[in-house]
Amino acid sequence: MRRSTAIVPVAVLALLAPLDGVTAQNASPAAGGTLPACTAEPRSVDELVGFFFGPGGEPLATPLPADPVASEADLPQGDPADAETEADIDATVREFLACFPAGQYARGFALLTDEAVREFGPDLSDPTEDTAEEIRSLLESQLTGMPTPAEEEMADAPQVEGPREARVLDDARAGAVWTIEGAPIFLILE
């Protein structure tokens, strides 16, 4: 039975735990595989702008990322995931990673929890992303474009290896370790 599309990285970003002290080599495109097309149903532009800016247009506080852990032994533990669960969470993570180089932020944000969206929102130090109007315009213009990236855009896509050590946590969420651009990252999906 395939999990629903509610497999949402609960911290591909809020509980995202970069592994300190763990090194990895960059993957070759063959080792990391290709990223799929970004076809997730996009989040509402109004909802996204509301995560980043208050009603008066003032920027809202950004949640802090999770603290790094010293070793993989410090990660949440669980029972080994079956092959179908592992394939499902891998597909979600890879689609999420494909959305941003494809210029489809609202689609990528659809694959994240609310907390994760807030954490990975606009760079308010960038003068092209520091107002609600600019973010609304950017997201709306992206949605009028094709959700499938051109080949040259995908050249900027991150190199991905994994998942490995996929597990089902006690609360039924699933997690695994991926190596993204040479950095091991533990992601939890619900």
C-alpha positions in Angstrom: 0.0 0.0 0.0 1.5 3.3 -1.1 1.7 6.0 1.6 -0.3 9.1 1.0 1.3 12.3 -0.3 1.2 13.5 3.2 4.7 12.1 3.6 6.0 15.6 4.4 9.5 16.4 5.4 9.0 17.4 9.0 12.1 19.1 8.9 13.6 18.5 5.8 13.9 21.2 7.8 12.7 21.7 11.3 14.0 18.4 12.6 16.7 18.4 10.0 19.8 17.2 11.7 23.1 17.8 9.8 25.6 15.3 11.1 28.7 17.1 12.5 32.0 15.4 12.0 30.7 13.1 9.3 32.4 13.6 5.9 31.3 12.4 2.5 32.5 12.8 -1.0 30.3 14.6 -3.6 28.3 12.2 -5.6 28.6 11.9 -9.3 25.4 12.3 -11.2 25.3 8.6 -11.8 25.8 7.8 -8.1 23.2 10.2 -7.0 20.6 9.5 -9.7 18.5 12.1 -11.4 15.9 14.2 -9.7 12.3 13.9 -10.9 10.1 16.6 -12.3 8.6 19.0 -9.7 4.9 18.3 -10.1 3.5 18.7 -6.5 0.3 20.6 -6.2 1.6 24.1 -5.1 0.7 25.7 -1.8 -1.4 28.8 -2.0 0.6 32.0 -2.5 -1.4 33.8 0.1 -0.6 31.0 2.6 3.1 31.2 1.9 3.3 35.0 2.1 1.4 34.7 5.4 4.2 32.4 6.7 6.8 35.0 6.1 5.1 38.4 6.6 2.5 39.7 9.0 -0.8 41.4 8.0 1.0 44.8 7.8 3.8 43.4 5.6 6.3 43.2 8.4 8.7 40.2 8.2 8.0 37.4 10.8 10.6 35.7 12.8 12.2 32.7 11.2 12.4 29.5 13.3 15.9 28.3 14.1 17.1 25.1 12.6 17.7 22.0 14.7 21.0 21.7 16.4 23.5 19.4 14.6 24.2 16.0 16.2 27.7 14.6 16.8 27.0 11.1 15.3 24.4 9.0 13.6 23.9 7.2 16.9 22.3 10.4 18.3 19.6 10.4 15.6 16.0 9.2 16.4 15.9 5.4 16.2 13.2 3.1 15.0 12.5 -0.1 13.2 13.9 -0.6 9.7 11.6 0.8 7.0 10.3 -1.6 4.4 11.3 -1.1 0.7 8.0 0.6 -0.2 8.3 3.1 2.6 11.9 3.8 1.7 11.0 4.3 -1.9 8.1 6.7 -1.0 10.2 8.9 1.3 13.0 9.0 -1.2 10.6 10.1 -4.0 9.3 12.9 -1.8 12.8 14.2 -0.8 14.0 14.0 -4.4 10.9 15.9 -5.7 11.4 18.6 -3.0 15.0 19.0 -4.1 14.0 19.2 -7.7 11.5 22.0 -7.2 13.9 24.8 -6.2 16.3 24.6 -9.2 13.2 24.4 -11.3 12.0 27.7 -10.0 8.9 26.2 -8.4 9.1 27.3 -4.8 5.3 27.0 -4.1 5.4 23.4 -5.3 8.5 22.6 -3.2 7.0 24.2 -0.1 3.9 22.0 -0.6 6.2 19.0 0.4 7.2 20.6 3.7 5.5 21.1 7.1 4.5 24.6 8.0 7.4 24.9 10.4 9.9 23.8 7.7 8.4 26.3 5.2 8.9 29.1 7.7 12.5 28.0 8.3 13.3 27.9 4.6 11.5 30.9 3.4 12.8 34.0 1.7 16.2 35.5 2.4 15.1 38.8 3.9 18.6 40.2 3.6 18.2 40.0 -0.2 16.6 43.2 -1.5 14.6 41.3 -4.0 13.0 39.1 -1.3 12.4 41.5 1.6 8.8 42.5 1.1 5.5 40.6 0.9 4.8 42.1 -2.5 8.2 40.9 -3.9 7.6 37.3 -2.6 4.0 37.3 -3.9 5.2 38.4 -7.3 8.0 35.9 -7.4 5.7 32.9 -6.4 3.0 34.0 -8.8 5.3 34.4 -11.7 6.9 31.0 -11.0 3.5 29.3 -11.1 2.8 30.6 -14.6 5.9 28.8 -15.8 6.4 25.1 -16.6 6.9 22.9 -13.5 9.4 20.7 -15.4 12.9 22.3 -15.4 14.9 22.8 -18.5 18.1 20.7 -18.7 20.4 23.6 -18.0 18.4 24.5 -14.8 18.8 21.0 -13.5 22.6 21.3 -13.9 22.3 23.3 -10.7 20.2 20.6 -8.9 21.9 19.2 -5.8 23.7 15.9 -6.0 21.9 13.4 -3.8 22.8 10.0 -2.4 20.5 7.9 -0.3 18.4 7.2 1.5 20.3 5.0 3.9 19.4 3.7 7.4 15.7 4.3 6.6 13.6 3.7 9.7 10.0 4.1 11.0 9.9 6.0 14.2 7.7 5.2 17.2 5.3 7.9 16.2 4.9 6.3 12.7 6.9 9.0 10.9 9.8 7.8 8.7 13.3 9.0 8.6 16.5 8.3 6.8 19.9 9.8 6.0 20.6 11.3 2.6 23.9 12.9 1.5 23.1 16.2 -0.3 25.9 18.1 -1.9 28.4 15.9 0.2 26.7 16.7 3.5 24.9 13.9 5.4 21.4 15.0 6.5 18.8 13.1 8.5 15.3 14.0 7.3 12.0 13.0 9.1 8.9 12.7 7.0 5.3 12.3 8.2 
